[in-house]
Amino acid sequence: MARSSLYPPSVDPGFPFLQETPEGWIQTTFGEALEVVERPVALAKNNTYRLVNAKRNRGGITLRGTLQGREILTKTQFEVKAGDFLISRRQIIHGACGVVPRELDGAIVSNEYSTLKPRAGLLLDFLRHYSNTPYFQRTCFHSSHGVDVEKMIFKIGEWLVRRVDRPPIGEQRKIAAILSAVDDATEATQAIIDQLRFVKKAMMAELLTRGLPGRHTQFKQTEAGEIPHDWRVRPLKEVARCFNGKAAGTGGSWLRVFKTKHVYDGMVRLDKIEYARDDSAAKTRVDMYLRDADVLTPNMAHGTIGRIAFVPMAEDKWTVDGQVMVLRADRINLLGRFLFESLSLPRGRQRLLDLEKGGAFDTLRGQTHIYPRDVAEIPLALPPLEEQRSIAAASESFDAPLETNQQHMAGLRELKQGLMNRLLTGELRVPPDEAAT
């Protein structure tokens, strides 16, 4: 078996090993716990059908689209019902499985899916959580075959005979209730984050185009869009420096900002960055190190140009590599936070994307390269510095609540993972739901 590091993060190729069966649990097989069902559909040319798919990383079952029978190329289709458990035979090694939700009852899937229903003794809610365990995922991987990770096909016959430990119904119900409660808290926290982002986005769109409320009554059309009459428009090069990152000197660090998992709501989390050591003899000028209020954007990364990140507090000797461009406001005419918010507007991102379209293509890396000299020509709408400070402060007022809820979300996910690892293996036992016997 190949080493795990050869596979993408969505794949867990580890060996599926069951510990000793917990007291009171039953060791059975997936085939004894689940029933394969097939509901063939004879497609009618003029009928409309909903098609679903299973998202990777256990992202659930979602609507893929709506088509008429004549438009569906794969004619072998099967109906699914709410509560069915779907497995994508081509994507299950990436975690593509899940329970069909009520709103997708009656949709169809192709013969590249396996449809299963729990037999007596297995609760659907328990299965929903159990399918997230490493053991479940590993059994799926080792029941799949192919020479390429993206072409492996799931052999359901092999999988159904694999062993699985099953708790009594009452304990299943209690375990599912505990894990579902954490899921509910996670959804509620995500709803708060989404609402904060929505309000912030709407507010900043107004402030960055209309100015502070009640201050401006006249507006003008400019190359930077419609702005208050007393705002100026200047090319970025007149109020900021634009330069590419470079490797740090011996023992320095490279900040991989284009790995967006380390950017939260546009803010760079220096304490969370994964970085690579640079042991070359190259030297870096002091002014290449990141500073507080620098703005960062990828300059050669396919699909990432147009993304913006803000450095709220840079520690000494942090830098960025050559695929990241640094935009440094002069702080006399332009604040870094105001620059970040301006470029975060749809029109700001679009200007960067437009530069990508006309940028130089690097055939070796297969990426388009945008240059600091071109970014420096982007027109920027500039209010007086005092108004910039007020607009920046309005944006900063969202930082603390967003950070608090992001940390709460991370804590809930960590809690869920820990509970799953213990509850679904029997390491942690809970009193069964006495109503379920």
C-alpha positions as CSV (number, residue, x, y, z in Angstrom):
1,M,0.0,0.0,0.0
2,A,1.3,3.4,-0.9
3,R,2.2,5.9,1.8
4,S,-0.5,8.2,3.0
5,S,1.5,11.3,2.0
6,L,1.0,10.3,-1.6
7,Y,-2.7,10.9,-1.4
8,P,-4.7,14.2,-1.1
9,P,-6.1,15.2,2.3
10,S,-9.5,13.9,1.4
11,V,-8.2,10.3,1.2
12,D,-7.5,8.1,4.2
13,P,-5.7,5.0,3.0
14,G,-4.9,3.7,6.4
15,F,-5.6,0.0,7.2
16,P,-9.1,-0.5,8.6
17,F,-8.5,-2.1,12.0
18,L,-11.2,-2.8,14.6
19,Q,-10.3,-2.8,18.2
20,E,-11.8,-5.3,20.6
21,T,-15.6,-5.2,20.4
22,P,-16.9,-3.1,23.3
23,E,-19.0,-4.9,25.9
24,G,-22.6,-5.1,24.9
25,W,-21.9,-4.2,21.2
26,I,-22.3,-6.7,18.4
27,Q,-19.8,-7.4,15.7
28,T,-21.5,-7.8,12.3
29,T,-20.9,-6.8,8.7
30,F,-21.9,-3.8,6.7
31,G,-24.1,-6.2,4.6
32,E,-25.9,-7.4,7.7
33,A,-26.5,-3.8,8.8
34,L,-27.4,-2.3,5.4
35,E,-29.6,-3.3,2.5
36,V,-28.8,-2.4,-1.1
37,V,-31.8,-1.0,-2.9
38,E,-32.5,-0.3,-6.5
39,R,-35.4,1.6,-7.9
40,P,-34.9,1.8,-11.7
41,V,-36.4,4.8,-13.5
42,A,-37.6,4.6,-17.2
43,L,-36.8,8.1,-18.4
44,A,-39.5,9.9,-20.3
45,K,-38.1,12.4,-22.8
46,N,-40.4,15.3,-21.8
47,N,-40.4,14.7,-18.0
48,T,-38.3,16.8,-15.7
49,Y,-36.0,15.1,-13.3
50,R,-33.8,16.3,-10.4
51,L,-30.3,14.9,-10.3
52,V,-28.2,14.7,-7.1
53,N,-24.6,14.0,-6.3
54,A,-22.5,13.3,-3.2
55,K,-20.0,16.0,-2.3
56,R,-16.4,15.1,-1.3
57,N,-15.2,15.2,2.3
58,R,-18.6,14.0,3.5
59,G,-20.2,17.3,2.3
60,G,-23.6,15.6,2.0
61,I,-26.1,15.0,-0.8
62,T,-26.9,18.0,-2.9
63,L,-28.9,18.9,-6.0
64,R,-26.7,18.7,-9.1
65,G,-29.3,20.1,-11.5
66,T,-32.6,19.7,-13.2
67,L,-32.9,18.2,-16.7
68,Q,-35.5,16.8,-19.0
69,G,-35.3,13.1,-19.8
70,R,-33.9,13.8,-23.3
71,E,-31.0,15.8,-21.9
72,I,-29.8,13.0,-19.5
73,L,-27.0,11.2,-21.3
74,T,-26.7,8.3,-18.9
75,K,-30.0,6.5,-19.3
76,T,-29.6,4.0,-16.5
77,Q,-31.0,6.0,-13.5
78,F,-32.4,5.1,-10.2
79,E,-34.8,6.9,-7.8
80,V,-33.7,7.8,-4.3
81,K,-35.8,8.4,-1.3
82,A,-35.4,10.6,1.8
83,G,-33.3,8.6,4.3
84,D,-31.4,6.6,1.7
85,F,-27.6,6.4,2.2
86,L,-25.8,7.1,-1.0
87,I,-22.2,6.1,-1.9
88,S,-20.5,7.5,-5.0
89,R,-18.5,4.5,-6.3
90,R,-16.0,6.9,-8.1
91,Q,-15.6,9.4,-5.3
92,I,-16.1,7.5,-2.0
93,I,-12.4,7.3,-1.3
94,H,-12.7,11.2,-1.0
95,G,-15.6,10.8,1.4
96,A,-18.4,11.3,-1.2
97,C,-21.4,9.8,0.7
98,G,-24.4,10.9,2.8
99,V,-28.0,10.7,3.6
100,V,-30.6,11.9,1.1
101,P,-32.4,14.9,2.7
102,R,-36.2,15.2,2.7
103,E,-36.2,18.0,0.1
104,L,-34.5,15.6,-2.5
105,D,-36.9,12.8,-2.1
106,G,-37.7,11.3,-5.5
107,A,-34.6,12.6,-7.2
108,I,-32.5,10.3,-9.4
109,V,-28.9,9.1,-9.5
110,S,-26.9,7.2,-12.1
111,N,-25.6,3.7,-11.8
112,E,-22.3,5.2,-10.5
113,Y,-24.0,5.3,-7.1
114,S,-24.9,2.6,-4.6
115,T,-28.1,3.2,-2.6
116,L,-28.5,1.6,0.8
117,K,-31.0,1.6,3.6
118,P,-30.4,0.6,7.3
119,R,-31.7,-2.8,8.3
120,A,-33.4,-3.4,11.7
121,G,-30.8,-2.7,14.4
122,L,-29.1,0.2,12.8
123,L,-30.4,3.8,13.1
124,L,-30.0,6.2,10.2
125,D,-28.8,9.0,12.5
126,F,-26.1,6.8,13.9
127,L,-25.0,5.8,10.4
128,R,-24.9,9.5,9.4
129,H,-22.2,10.1,12.1
130,Y,-20.5,6.8,11.8
131,S,-19.8,7.4,8.1
132,N,-17.4,10.2,9.2
133,T,-15.1,7.9,11.1
134,P,-11.7,6.9,9.9
135,Y,-12.6,3.2,10.1
136,F,-15.6,3.7,7.7
137,Q,-13.5,5.8,5.3
138,R,-10.6,3.3,5.3
139,T,-13.0,0.3,4.6
140,C,-14.2,2.2,1.6
141,F,-10.7,2.9,0.4
142,H,-9.6,-0.7,0.7
143,S,-12.7,-1.8,-1.1
144,S,-11.8,0.4,-4.1
145,H,-9.5,-0.5,-7.0
146,G,-7.6,1.4,-9.7
147,V,-4.2,2.5,-10.8
148,D,-4.9,6.2,-10.2
149,V,-6.3,7.9,-7.1
150,E,-8.9,9.7,-9.2
151,K,-10.0,6.5,-11.1
152,M,-10.5,4.1,-8.3
153,I,-13.8,2.3,-8.3
154,F,-15.7,1.2,-5.2
155,K,-16.6,-2.5,-5.1
156,I,-19.6,-2.7,-2.9
157,G,-19.6,-6.5,-2.8
158,E,-16.1,-6.4,-1.1
159,W,-17.2,-3.7,1.3
160,L,-20.4,-5.4,2.4
161,V,-18.5,-8.3,3.9
162,R,-16.3,-6.1,6.0
163,R,-16.8,-6.2,9.8
164,V,-18.2,-3.4,11.9
165,D,-19.1,-3.1,15.6
166,R,-22.7,-2.0,16.3
167,P,-24.0,-0.7,19.6
168,P,-27.5,-1.5,20.9
169,I,-30.3,0.7,19.5
170,G,-30.6,2.7,22.7
171,E,-26.9,3.6,22.8
172,Q,-27.0,4.4,19.1
173,R,-29.8,6.9,19.7
174,K,-28.0,8.5,22.6
175,I,-24.7,8.8,20.7
176,A,-26.4,10.3,17.6
177,A,-28.3,12.8,19.9
178,I,-25.0,14.0,21.5
179,L,-23.2,14.4,18.1
180,S,-26.3,16.0,16.5
181,A,-26.4,18.6,19.4
182,V,-22.8,19.6,18.6
183,D,-23.8,19.9,14.9
184,D,-26.7,22.1,15.8
185,A,-24.4,24.4,17.8
186,T,-22.0,24.5,14.9
187,E,-24.7,25.5,12.5
188,A,-26.0,28.2,14.8
189,T,-22.4,29.6,15.1
190,Q,-22.0,29.5,11.3
191,A,-25.2,31.4,10.9
192,I,-23.9,34.1,13.2
193,I,-20.6,34.3,11.2
194,D,-22.5,34.4,7.9
195,Q,-24.8,37.2,9.2
196,L,-21.8,39.2,10.4
197,R,-20.1,38.9,7.1
198,F,-23.3,39.9,5.2
199,V,-23.7,43.0,7.3
200,K,-20.1,44.0,7.1
201,K,-20.0,43.5,3.3
202,A,-23.1,45.6,2.8
203,M,-21.8,48.4,5.1
204,M,-18.4,48.5,3.5
205,A,-19.9,48.6,0.0
206,E,-21.8,51.7,1.1
207,L,-19.0,53.4,3.0
208,L,-16.4,52.9,0.2
209,T,-18.6,54.3,-2.5
210,R,-20.8,56.9,-0.7
211,G,-18.6,57.9,2.2
212,L,-19.6,58.4,5.8
213,P,-23.4,58.7,6.3
214,G,-24.7,62.3,6.0
215,R,-21.3,63.7,5.0
216,H,-21.6,63.9,1.2
217,T,-24.4,65.2,-1.0
218,Q,-22.6,65.4,-4.4
219,F,-21.1,62.6,-6.3
220,K,-19.0,62.1,-9.5
221,Q,-18.2,59.4,-11.9
222,T,-14.6,58.5,-12.1
223,E,-12.4,55.6,-13.4
224,A,-12.7,54.2,-9.9
225,G,-16.5,54.3,-10.1
226,E,-19.0,56.8,-8.5
227,I,-17.5,58.4,-5.5
228,P,-18.1,61.5,-3.3
229,H,-17.3,64.8,-5.1
230,D,-14.4,65.8,-2.7
231,W,-12.7,62.4,-2.9
232,R,-9.6,62.1,-5.1
233,V,-8.6,59.4,-7.5
234,R,-4.9,58.4,-7.6
235,P,-3.0,55.5,-9.1
236,L,-1.9,53.1,-6.4
237,K,1.8,53.8,-7.2
238,E,1.4,57.4,-5.9
239,V,0.2,56.3,-2.4
240,A,1.7,52.8,-1.9
241,R,4.6,50.5,-2.8
242,C,3.9,47.3,-4.7
243,F,6.6,44.6,-4.7
244,N,6.9,40.8,-4.9
245,G,8.0,38.7,-1.9
246,K,11.4,37.0,-1.8
247,A,12.9,34.2,0.1
248,A,14.2,35.1,3.5
249,G,17.8,34.8,4.6
250,T,19.3,31.8,6.3
251,G,16.9,30.3,8.9
252,G,14.1,32.7,7.8
253,S,10.5,31.7,7.2
254,W,8.3,31.9,4.1
255,L,4.7,32.9,4.8
256,R,2.4,31.0,2.5
257,V,-0.4,33.4,2.3
258,F,-2.0,31.9,-0.8
259,K,-2.9,28.9,1.3
260,T,-6.3,30.5,2.1
261,K,-7.0,28.1,5.0
262,H,-4.7,30.4,7.0
263,V,-6.7,33.6,6.2
264,Y,-9.8,34.2,8.2
265,D,-12.2,36.8,6.8
266,G,-9.3,38.3,4.9
267,M,-7.1,38.6,8.0
268,V,-3.7,36.8,8.0
269,R,-3.2,34.7,11.1
270,L,0.5,34.7,11.6
271,D,0.3,32.4,14.6
272,K,-1.5,29.8,12.5
273,I,0.6,30.0,9.3
274,E,2.3,26.9,8.0
275,Y,5.7,28.0,6.7
276,A,8.8,26.4,5.1
277,R,12.3,27.0,6.2
278,D,14.7,28.6,3.8
279,D,18.3,27.6,4.3
280,S,19.7,29.3,1.3
281,A,22.4,32.0,1.5
282,A,20.2,34.5,-0.1
283,K,19.8,37.8,1.8
284,T,16.6,39.8,2.1
285,R,16.5,43.6,2.6
286,V,14.9,44.7,5.8
287,D,12.1,46.4,3.9
288,M,11.0,43.1,2.5
289,Y,9.8,41.9,5.9
290,L,6.1,42.2,6.5
291,R,4.9,45.1,8.5
292,D,1.7,45.9,10.3
293,A,-1.1,46.9,7.8
294,D,0.5,45.3,4.7
295,V,-1.9,44.1,2.1
296,L,-1.1,40.8,0.3
297,T,-2.3,39.2,-2.9
298,P,-1.1,36.2,-5.0
299,N,0.7,37.3,-8.1
300,M,1.2,33.9,-9.7
301,A,-1.2,31.3,-8.5
302,H,-3.9,29.9,-10.8
303,G,-7.4,30.6,-9.4
304,T,-6.2,32.7,-6.5
305,I,-5.4,36.0,-8.2
306,G,-8.0,38.5,-6.9
307,R,-7.8,37.3,-3.3
308,I,-6.7,39.8,-0.8
309,A,-5.3,39.4,2.7
310,F,-4.5,41.9,5.4
311,V,-1.7,41.7,7.9
312,P,-3.0,43.2,11.2
313,M,0.2,42.7,13.1
314,A,3.4,41.5,11.6
315,E,6.1,40.0,13.8
316,D,9.7,40.7,13.0
317,K,11.4,38.8,10.2
318,W,8.2,37.4,8.6
319,T,8.3,37.6,4.8
320,V,6.5,36.1,1.8
321,D,7.7,34.1,-1.1
322,G,7.8,35.1,-4.7
323,Q,4.2,34.1,-5.5
324,V,2.8,36.8,-3.2
325,M,2.7,40.5,-3.9
326,V,3.0,43.0,-1.0
327,L,1.1,46.3,-1.2
328,R,2.4,48.8,1.4
329,A,0.4,52.0,2.0
330,D,2.5,55.1,2.7
331,R,0.3,55.9,5.8
332,I,0.5,59.6,4.9
333,N,-2.2,59.6,2.2
334,L,-3.4,56.0,2.5
335,L,-4.1,53.6,5.4
336,G,-3.4,49.9,4.9
337,R,-6.8,48.9,6.2
338,F,-8.6,51.3,3.8
339,L,-6.5,49.9,0.9
340,F,-7.5,46.3,1.9
341,E,-11.2,47.1,2.1
342,S,-11.1,49.0,-1.2
343,L,-9.4,46.1,-3.1
344,S,-11.9,43.7,-1.4
345,L,-14.8,45.4,-3.1
346,P,-16.0,43.5,-6.2
347,R,-14.7,46.2,-8.5
348,G,-11.3,46.0,-6.8
349,R,-11.1,42.3,-7.2
350,Q,-12.2,42.6,-10.8
351,R,-9.3,44.9,-11.6
352,L,-6.9,42.3,-10.4
353,L,-8.7,39.6,-12.4
354,D,-8.5,41.9,-15.5
355,L,-4.7,42.1,-15.0
356,E,-4.6,38.3,-14.9
357,K,-6.3,38.1,-18.3
358,G,-3.6,40.3,-19.8
359,G,-0.7,38.9,-17.7
360,A,2.3,36.9,-18.8
361,F,1.7,33.1,-18.9
362,D,4.4,31.0,-17.3
363,T,4.5,27.8,-19.4
364,L,6.7,26.0,-16.9
365,R,4.3,26.5,-14.0
366,G,1.1,26.7,-16.0
367,Q,0.2,29.9,-14.3
368,T,-0.4,33.6,-15.2
369,H,1.9,36.1,-13.6
370,I,0.8,39.7,-12.8
371,Y,3.4,42.3,-12.1
372,P,3.7,45.0,-9.4
373,R,4.1,47.7,-12.1
374,D,0.6,46.8,-13.5
375,V,-1.0,46.6,-10.0
376,A,0.5,50.0,-9.2
377,E,-1.6,51.6,-12.0
378,I,-4.9,50.6,-10.4
379,P,-6.9,53.7,-9.7
380,L,-7.9,54.2,-6.1
381,A,-10.6,56.4,-4.7
382,L,-9.1,58.4,-1.8
383,P,-11.1,60.2,0.9
384,P,-9.3,62.5,3.4
385,L,-7.2,60.6,5.9
386,E,-9.6,61.3,8.8
387,E,-12.5,59.8,6.8
388,Q,-10.3,56.8,5.9
389,R,-9.7,56.2,9.6
390,S,-13.5,56.3,10.4
391,I,-14.2,53.8,7.5
392,A,-11.3,51.6,8.7
393,A,-12.6,51.7,12.2
394,A,-16.1,50.6,11.1
395,S,-14.5,47.6,9.4
396,E,-12.3,46.8,12.4
397,S,-15.4,46.7,14.6
398,F,-16.3,43.4,13.1
399,D,-12.9,41.8,13.7
400,A,-13.5,40.8,17.3
401,P,-16.9,39.2,17.0
402,L,-15.8,37.4,13.8
403,E,-12.7,36.1,15.5
404,T,-14.6,35.0,18.6
405,N,-17.1,33.1,16.6
406,Q,-14.4,31.6,14.4
407,Q,-12.6,30.3,17.5
408,H,-15.9,29.0,18.9
409,M,-16.5,27.2,15.6
410,A,-13.0,25.7,15.7
411,G,-13.6,24.5,19.3
412,L,-16.9,22.9,18.3
413,R,-15.3,21.0,15.5
414,E,-12.5,19.8,17.7
415,L,-15.1,18.7,20.3
416,K,-17.1,16.9,17.6
417,Q,-14.0,15.1,16.4
418,G,-13.0,14.0,19.9
419,L,-16.5,12.8,20.7
420,M,-16.7,10.9,17.5
421,N,-13.3,9.2,18.1
422,R,-14.5,8.0,21.5
423,L,-18.2,7.5,21.2
424,L,-18.2,5.7,17.9
425,T,-15.5,3.2,19.0
426,G,-17.0,2.5,22.4
427,E,-14.0,4.1,24.3
428,L,-16.5,6.4,25.9
429,R,-19.8,4.8,26.9
430,V,-23.1,6.7,27.5
431,P,-26.2,5.5,29.2
432,P,-28.6,4.2,26.5
433,D,-31.9,5.9,25.7
434,E,-34.2,3.7,27.7
435,A,-37.1,4.6,25.4
436,A,-35.3,2.7,22.6
437,T,-35.0,-0.9,23.4
